[in-house]
Amino acid sequence: MPHPEIAPLLQKHFVALASDCDDAEHEVEVLAGHLEDAYMLPFVLFADSNGKFLDGMSGAINPLYMKRTLEKLIAK
């Protein structure tokens, strides 16, 4: 994500994984099952180091909402 306020947060605090939604890994499918009404790509999922679902979103994502979500997860 090239957004100047989001990219540094992702780089410093998160590990990114891209998965093919047509052939997703089982673990990704389980995490995606936590998203209510997720019908539009992209899906963005947050999990801890043990694979526990923390948060997520789908469809067009407002940068401000994404930044707030990242900051909330970092604060935990």
MOQUIKA-V209194 format. One record per residue. N is the residue number from 1. PSI is psi in whole degrees, -180 to 180 (none if undefined). NEAR is the number of other ideal C-beta (glycine too) atoms within 12 Angstrom. D_FIRST is the distance of its C-alpha to the first C-alpha in Angstrom with 1 decimal. Layout:
N | PSI | NEAR | D_FIRST
N | PSI | NEAR | D_FIRST
This chain:
1 | 115 | 20 | 0.0
2 | 0 | 10 | 3.8
3 | 131 | 18 | 5.7
4 | -21 | 12 | 8.6
5 | -15 | 16 | 9.7
6 | -43 | 27 | 7.0
7 | -46 | 18 | 5.7
8 | -36 | 17 | 9.5
9 | -44 | 25 | 10.3
10 | -45 | 25 | 8.3
11 | -36 | 15 | 9.8
12 | -33 | 12 | 13.1
13 | -7 | 21 | 13.8
14 | 158 | 26 | 12.3
15 | 123 | 12 | 12.6
16 | 146 | 17 | 10.3
17 | 128 | 18 | 12.4
18 | 133 | 15 | 12.1
19 | 143 | 22 | 15.4
20 | 116 | 13 | 17.3
21 | -21 | 20 | 18.4
22 | -14 | 9 | 21.7
23 | 52 | 9 | 22.5
24 | 150 | 19 | 20.7
25 | 151 | 17 | 22.1
26 | -44 | 12 | 24.6
27 | -36 | 17 | 22.8
28 | -41 | 25 | 19.7
29 | -40 | 20 | 22.2
30 | -45 | 18 | 23.8
31 | -42 | 28 | 20.7
32 | -26 | 28 | 19.9
33 | -16 | 16 | 23.5
34 | -14 | 23 | 22.8
35 | 120 | 25 | 20.8
36 | 137 | 11 | 23.4
37 | 40 | 12 | 23.4
38 | 95 | 20 | 20.3
39 | -9 | 12 | 21.1
40 | 136 | 14 | 18.0
41 | 154 | 19 | 14.9
42 | 158 | 21 | 12.3
43 | 132 | 29 | 13.5
44 | 121 | 37 | 11.6
45 | 141 | 34 | 14.2
46 | 129 | 31 | 14.8
47 | 156 | 24 | 17.9
48 | -178 | 16 | 19.8
49 | -13 | 10 | 21.1
50 | 2 | 9 | 24.0
51 | 10 | 17 | 22.0
52 | 131 | 15 | 23.0
53 | 132 | 23 | 20.9
54 | -42 | 23 | 19.6
55 | 171 | 26 | 17.6
56 | 170 | 26 | 15.6
57 | 162 | 28 | 14.8
58 | 161 | 21 | 14.9
59 | -162 | 16 | 14.8
60 | 126 | 12 | 13.2
61 | 122 | 22 | 11.3
62 | 128 | 14 | 12.2
63 | -37 | 19 | 9.7
64 | -42 | 13 | 12.9
65 | -41 | 18 | 13.7
66 | -45 | 27 | 10.5
67 | -44 | 22 | 11.2
68 | -39 | 19 | 14.8
69 | -46 | 27 | 14.3
70 | -46 | 32 | 12.6
71 | -39 | 21 | 15.4
72 | -43 | 16 | 18.0
73 | -37 | 24 | 17.1
74 | -39 | 19 | 17.2
75 | -25 | 11 | 20.5
76 | none | 13 | 22.1
